[in-house]
Amino acid sequence: MPEAPHLVELGGDYQTLHEFIPAARAKVSDHSWGYLIGATETETTMRRNRLALDQIAFRPRVCRDVHHVDTASVFLGMTLRLPVLLAPVGSLESFHPGGAAEAGAAASAFGVPIIVSSVTRPGLEESAAATPGPKVFQLYVRGDDSFVDDAADRAVAAGYDAFAITVDTAAYSRRERDIAARFVKPWRAAATGHEFQAGFSWRNVARFKEKHRIPLILKGIATAEDAETACDLGVDVIYVSNHGGRQLDHGRGAMDVLPEVIEAVRGRARVMIDGGFCRGTDVVKAIALGADAVGIGRLYCYGLAAEGGAGVRRVLELLEQEVAVAMALLGVTKLADLTPEYLYRGAPAVTAPHVHSAFPLLFPTPERPIS
């Protein structure tokens, strides 16, 4: 039997997750860094993602046998070493020339899926070929029904296990870090057909479910009402997300949304979430509230920028140990045992929310976090 993750001492150059952030910053351009850590307008939604996580405290149980902790799960038939997927991130090639292929290969080597964005390189087929493990393809709708059908058919042929459509981008947001720097991502400058994303409706969702057998994930659900509608149409996964705070400003934190979505879904679909998840304790909180899986975005990009695929894998190893330690100290040995009874909601946050507030050792002072 392999050693439980929380009992293993990890070697290597990177001993904490926060060490990847300055390493990544040193290797990417100012433009790419602003794109990675930035959000929309006042960046309020992004900060609320962290605040919502930080205002949940734990209620641990003790005197339980936790010498072996199992962090594995099954999601849409995919076996996950950790209840985590690499969230879709556009322009991964800005952080490492291998882009989604490099990240996907690392995810497979560790044992979790990547969700490959339709606006990252090297593209649908090439990224799939580099990712022998489970994987998901994510689409921005830039054409009519035949455009969506073609992408779905190609994803099936390439071996993707599920298909995600992002539904919170009816308008492209004003990301002021990029605007102030007069920076436009290359894919954004070349993008056409945005009117199709703006016109994407529940009719299109129903049509997709009628035509395609690949499991459908809707990414960008932020209310119980939309979760209810998606379930009524047979959507397989409700993906709670506010795009990392990069679309609608002044939205709620993703973890504040999760309970109403779980209640609306009532077990009819799987539920995953992203938005500010940076620590193992964050993942444990989401699973305890009822999520089936968690998407990490910026976090794995730091690993990718710092050390390529090896960095992504190391981020996942450290995250796994944090999850296992938290589970052991809560008194649980498997993810299915995590319930809301282990949580206390409404605890005061002790660190001002910020894109890097999960890593206070980066702060030169509490008032001036490193950006």
PLY file of the C-alpha trace (Angstrom):
ply
format ascii 1.0
element vertex 371
property float x
property float y
property float z
element edge 370
property int vertex1
property int vertex2
end_header
0.00 0.00 0.00
1.48 3.43 -0.93
2.20 5.88 1.85
-0.63 8.30 2.60
0.10 11.73 1.05
-0.07 13.54 4.40
2.68 11.29 5.80
5.16 11.80 2.94
7.93 14.39 3.09
8.19 15.99 -0.33
11.65 16.80 -1.63
12.55 19.11 -4.48
13.32 22.77 -5.03
9.76 23.97 -4.44
8.53 23.23 -0.93
5.51 25.57 -0.84
3.00 26.72 -3.41
3.78 30.38 -2.92
7.37 29.84 -4.12
6.08 29.41 -7.66
4.69 32.94 -7.85
7.93 34.97 -7.84
9.55 32.28 -9.99
6.77 32.64 -12.55
6.85 36.43 -12.41
10.55 36.39 -13.26
9.93 34.41 -16.45
6.95 36.11 -18.09
6.52 39.52 -19.66
4.75 42.38 -17.91
1.85 42.02 -20.36
1.45 38.30 -19.75
1.71 38.75 -15.99
-1.00 41.42 -15.99
-3.20 39.18 -18.08
-2.67 36.26 -15.69
-3.30 37.96 -12.36
-5.77 40.61 -13.52
-9.54 40.70 -13.57
-12.33 43.04 -14.63
-12.59 46.76 -13.85
-12.35 47.11 -10.04
-11.44 43.41 -9.65
-14.13 43.14 -6.98
-15.43 39.74 -8.11
-11.93 38.30 -8.02
-11.42 39.55 -4.47
-14.80 38.22 -3.41
-13.76 34.78 -4.64
-11.01 34.79 -2.04
-13.20 36.42 0.61
-15.89 33.77 0.20
-13.31 31.04 0.75
-11.63 32.80 3.67
-14.91 33.32 5.53
-15.39 29.57 5.84
-13.74 27.99 8.88
-13.34 24.32 9.77
-14.99 22.25 12.51
-12.49 19.39 12.99
-13.16 16.07 14.68
-10.41 14.26 16.57
-9.44 10.80 17.85
-10.14 9.11 14.54
-7.86 6.73 12.68
-6.51 8.82 9.79
-3.22 7.04 9.14
-4.35 6.52 5.54
-6.16 9.29 3.65
-7.50 8.76 0.14
-7.80 11.92 -1.98
-8.97 10.13 -5.14
-12.38 10.40 -6.78
-14.28 9.57 -9.97
-15.78 12.38 -12.04
-17.76 11.70 -15.24
-16.16 8.28 -15.33
-12.67 9.80 -15.11
-10.48 8.61 -12.24
-8.88 11.58 -10.49
-5.96 11.26 -8.09
-7.18 14.55 -6.61
-10.66 16.11 -7.05
-9.14 18.79 -9.26
-9.13 19.66 -12.95
-6.86 22.17 -14.67
-9.34 24.87 -15.63
-9.40 26.21 -19.20
-6.98 29.13 -19.60
-6.52 31.02 -22.83
-3.06 31.67 -24.25
-1.18 29.15 -22.12
1.61 29.51 -24.63
2.22 32.96 -23.11
3.55 31.22 -20.01
5.35 28.31 -21.67
5.85 27.61 -25.40
4.39 24.13 -24.99
1.06 25.63 -23.93
-1.80 23.20 -23.36
0.24 20.25 -24.59
2.85 20.80 -21.89
0.23 21.31 -19.18
-1.88 18.40 -20.38
1.03 15.99 -20.37
1.85 17.01 -16.80
-1.77 16.64 -15.70
-1.89 13.13 -17.15
1.40 12.20 -15.52
0.03 13.25 -12.14
-3.46 11.85 -12.60
-5.95 14.67 -13.14
-7.64 16.01 -16.29
-6.95 19.24 -18.11
-9.74 21.30 -19.66
-8.20 22.56 -22.90
-9.35 26.04 -23.89
-10.35 26.64 -27.49
-8.23 29.82 -27.41
-4.94 28.27 -26.39
-2.24 26.55 -28.40
-1.32 24.07 -29.82
-5.00 23.36 -30.56
-7.62 20.68 -30.03
-5.97 17.68 -31.69
-2.37 18.48 -30.77
-3.23 19.06 -27.12
-5.16 15.78 -27.00
-2.27 13.87 -28.51
0.02 15.12 -25.73
-2.49 14.23 -23.01
-2.89 10.45 -22.70
-5.00 10.71 -19.54
-8.55 12.06 -19.14
-9.24 15.42 -20.71
-12.01 17.89 -21.52
-12.32 20.37 -24.38
-13.78 23.83 -23.73
-15.40 25.94 -26.45
-16.06 29.62 -26.91
-18.90 29.81 -29.42
-17.57 31.72 -32.42
-19.88 30.33 -35.08
-23.28 28.84 -35.77
-24.58 25.39 -34.86
-22.37 23.74 -37.48
-19.33 25.38 -35.85
-20.28 23.88 -32.48
-21.03 20.49 -34.06
-17.65 20.43 -35.79
-15.83 21.18 -32.53
-17.78 18.49 -30.67
-17.15 15.90 -33.38
-13.44 16.71 -33.42
-13.29 16.47 -29.63
-14.89 13.02 -29.70
-12.51 11.87 -32.44
-9.52 13.17 -30.47
-10.51 11.24 -27.36
-11.81 13.96 -25.06
-13.97 12.65 -22.23
-16.31 15.65 -21.98
-17.14 18.91 -23.74
-17.47 22.26 -21.98
-19.20 25.35 -23.33
-18.49 28.65 -21.59
-21.69 30.64 -21.11
-20.62 33.76 -19.19
-18.97 35.63 -22.07
-21.88 37.21 -23.92
-19.79 40.39 -23.85
-16.03 40.63 -23.49
-15.24 42.41 -20.24
-13.11 45.48 -19.65
-9.93 44.11 -18.12
-8.31 47.34 -17.10
-4.84 46.00 -16.42
-4.67 44.98 -20.07
-6.39 48.14 -21.30
-4.14 50.47 -19.31
-1.10 48.63 -20.66
-2.56 48.88 -24.21
-2.24 45.13 -24.43
-4.46 42.90 -26.57
-3.93 39.15 -26.57
-3.21 37.84 -30.08
-6.24 35.52 -30.08
-8.41 38.40 -28.91
-7.21 40.67 -31.71
-7.98 37.98 -34.29
-11.29 36.87 -32.78
-14.39 37.01 -34.97
-17.91 35.74 -34.58
-18.49 37.03 -31.08
-22.11 37.66 -32.01
-22.62 33.89 -31.88
-21.49 33.77 -28.25
-23.74 36.73 -27.48
-26.66 34.92 -29.10
-26.05 31.53 -27.50
-29.24 30.48 -25.70
-30.92 27.60 -23.90
-32.23 26.54 -27.31
-28.64 25.89 -28.35
-28.00 23.91 -25.17
-31.06 21.74 -25.79
-29.99 21.18 -29.37
-26.49 20.11 -28.29
-27.88 17.57 -25.83
-30.20 16.15 -28.47
-27.43 15.77 -31.07
-24.28 14.82 -29.14
-23.57 11.98 -26.72
-20.38 13.39 -25.21
-21.05 14.67 -21.65
-21.79 18.40 -21.62
-20.39 20.85 -19.08
-21.82 24.38 -18.87
-19.17 26.69 -17.44
-20.21 30.00 -15.95
-23.34 29.16 -13.94
-23.86 31.67 -11.09
-27.48 31.24 -9.95
-29.85 28.53 -8.80
-32.26 29.49 -11.59
-29.75 28.79 -14.35
-28.61 25.60 -12.64
-32.24 24.44 -12.56
-32.73 25.16 -16.26
-29.49 23.40 -17.18
-30.53 20.31 -15.24
-33.94 20.31 -16.90
-32.16 20.16 -20.27
-29.96 17.25 -19.22
-26.66 19.08 -18.81
-24.20 16.67 -17.22
-22.07 19.11 -15.22
-22.99 22.47 -13.73
-19.74 24.43 -13.56
-20.02 27.25 -11.02
-17.69 29.99 -12.17
-17.39 33.74 -12.57
-14.40 33.38 -14.89
-11.98 34.06 -12.06
-13.50 37.53 -11.68
-12.60 38.31 -15.29
-16.09 38.87 -16.71
-18.82 40.54 -14.61
-17.50 42.98 -12.03
-19.23 43.11 -8.63
-20.38 39.50 -8.79
-20.56 37.17 -5.82
-17.70 34.95 -4.79
-18.02 31.52 -6.35
-18.22 29.77 -2.97
-21.11 32.05 -2.00
-22.95 30.78 -5.09
-22.23 27.08 -4.58
-24.82 26.26 -1.86
-27.80 27.52 -3.87
-26.59 25.66 -6.95
-26.19 22.42 -5.00
-29.72 22.83 -3.67
-31.12 23.50 -7.14
-29.29 20.58 -8.77
-30.52 18.04 -6.20
-28.15 15.37 -7.50
-29.38 15.52 -11.11
-25.97 16.61 -12.42
-22.39 16.77 -11.22
-21.18 20.12 -9.90
-17.74 21.65 -10.18
-16.44 25.07 -9.25
-13.54 27.43 -9.78
-12.69 30.94 -8.70
-9.74 31.77 -6.45
-8.86 28.20 -5.46
-5.20 28.23 -4.43
-4.81 25.94 -1.42
-5.67 22.41 -0.41
-7.96 23.79 2.28
-9.87 25.63 -0.48
-10.46 22.35 -2.31
-11.58 20.60 0.87
-14.09 23.38 1.62
-15.67 23.05 -1.83
-15.98 19.27 -1.58
-17.49 19.58 1.91
-20.10 22.02 0.55
-21.12 19.50 -2.11
-18.95 20.12 -5.17
-17.70 17.05 -7.02
-14.54 18.68 -8.36
-12.61 21.95 -8.33
-10.95 23.81 -11.18
-7.61 25.52 -10.61
-6.48 28.17 -13.08
-3.93 30.77 -12.07
-2.31 28.31 -9.66
-1.17 25.81 -12.29
-0.18 28.65 -14.61
2.39 29.73 -12.02
3.86 26.24 -12.13
3.78 26.17 -15.92
5.50 29.55 -16.22
8.12 28.73 -13.59
9.14 25.20 -14.60
6.99 23.99 -17.51
5.33 20.61 -17.12
7.52 19.74 -14.13
6.19 22.84 -12.41
2.58 21.89 -13.07
3.16 18.43 -11.64
4.91 19.86 -8.58
2.02 22.25 -7.94
-0.34 19.28 -8.00
1.89 17.27 -5.65
1.96 20.10 -3.11
-1.77 20.66 -3.48
-2.38 16.96 -2.91
-0.39 17.04 0.31
-2.29 20.11 1.52
-5.62 18.38 0.80
-4.53 15.20 2.57
-3.24 17.06 5.62
-6.47 19.05 5.90
-8.55 15.87 5.63
-6.50 14.10 8.28
-6.75 17.04 10.67
-10.50 17.24 10.09
-10.77 13.57 10.98
-11.82 12.15 7.61
-10.12 9.57 5.40
-12.03 9.89 2.13
-13.68 12.69 0.19
-17.15 11.19 0.52
-16.98 11.78 4.27
-16.64 15.56 3.85
-19.95 17.31 4.58
-21.06 20.81 5.61
-20.88 19.62 9.23
-17.12 20.14 9.01
-17.54 23.80 8.08
-18.46 27.03 9.85
-19.63 29.79 7.53
-19.35 33.43 8.54
-15.89 33.39 10.09
-13.99 36.69 9.87
-11.34 36.88 7.17
-7.90 37.69 8.56
-6.22 38.77 5.32
-7.51 41.41 2.92
-8.67 39.57 -0.23
-6.32 39.84 -3.18
-5.27 37.62 -6.08
-2.42 36.36 -3.87
-3.98 36.68 -0.42
-3.89 32.90 -0.01
-0.10 33.31 0.22
0.51 35.94 2.91
4.22 35.13 3.14
4.58 36.89 -0.22
3.44 40.18 1.29
6.09 42.80 2.10
3.46 44.30 4.42
-0.19 43.32 5.02
-1.29 46.48 3.19
0.92 46.01 0.11
0.69 42.53 -1.39
3.04 41.73 -4.25
1.31 42.23 -7.62
0 1
1 2
2 3
3 4
4 5
5 6
6 7
7 8
8 9
9 10
10 11
11 12
12 13
13 14
14 15
15 16
16 17
17 18
18 19
19 20
20 21
21 22
22 23
23 24
24 25
25 26
26 27
27 28
28 29
29 30
30 31
31 32
32 33
33 34
34 35
35 36
36 37
37 38
38 39
39 40
40 41
41 42
42 43
43 44
44 45
45 46
46 47
47 48
48 49
49 50
50 51
51 52
52 53
53 54
54 55
55 56
56 57
57 58
58 59
59 60
60 61
61 62
62 63
63 64
64 65
65 66
66 67
67 68
68 69
69 70
70 71
71 72
72 73
73 74
74 75
75 76
76 77
77 78
78 79
79 80
80 81
81 82
82 83
83 84
84 85
85 86
86 87
87 88
88 89
89 90
90 91
91 92
92 93
93 94
94 95
95 96
96 97
97 98
98 99
99 100
100 101
101 102
102 103
103 104
104 105
105 106
106 107
107 108
108 109
109 110
110 111
111 112
112 113
113 114
114 115
115 116
116 117
117 118
118 119
119 120
120 121
121 122
122 123
123 124
124 125
125 126
126 127
127 128
128 129
129 130
130 131
131 132
132 133
133 134
134 135
135 136
136 137
137 138
138 139
139 140
140 141
141 142
142 143
143 144
144 145
145 146
146 147
147 148
148 149
149 150
150 151
151 152
152 153
153 154
154 155
155 156
156 157
157 158
158 159
159 160
160 161
161 162
162 163
163 164
164 165
165 166
166 167
167 168
168 169
169 170
170 171
171 172
172 173
173 174
174 175
175 176
176 177
177 178
178 179
179 180
180 181
181 182
182 183
183 184
184 185
185 186
186 187
187 188
188 189
189 190
190 191
191 192
192 193
193 194
194 195
195 196
196 197
197 198
198 199
199 200
200 201
201 202
202 203
203 204
204 205
205 206
206 207
207 208
208 209
209 210
210 211
211 212
212 213
213 214
214 215
215 216
216 217
217 218
218 219
219 220
220 221
221 222
222 223
223 224
224 225
225 226
226 227
227 228
228 229
229 230
230 231
231 232
232 233
233 234
234 235
235 236
236 237
237 238
238 239
239 240
240 241
241 242
242 243
243 244
244 245
245 246
246 247
247 248
248 249
249 250
250 251
251 252
252 253
253 254
254 255
255 256
256 257
257 258
258 259
259 260
260 261
261 262
262 263
263 264
264 265
265 266
266 267
267 268
268 269
269 270
270 271
271 272
272 273
273 274
274 275
275 276
276 277
277 278
278 279
279 280
280 281
281 282
282 283
283 284
284 285
285 286
286 287
287 288
288 289
289 290
290 291
291 292
292 293
293 294
294 295
295 296
296 297
297 298
298 299
299 300
300 301
301 302
302 303
303 304
304 305
305 306
306 307
307 308
308 309
309 310
310 311
311 312
312 313
313 314
314 315
315 316
316 317
317 318
318 319
319 320
320 321
321 322
322 323
323 324
324 325
325 326
326 327
327 328
328 329
329 330
330 331
331 332
332 333
333 334
334 335
335 336
336 337
337 338
338 339
339 340
340 341
341 342
342 343
343 344
344 345
345 346
346 347
347 348
348 349
349 350
350 351
351 352
352 353
353 354
354 355
355 356
356 357
357 358
358 359
359 360
360 361
361 362
362 363
363 364
364 365
365 366
366 367
367 368
368 369
369 370
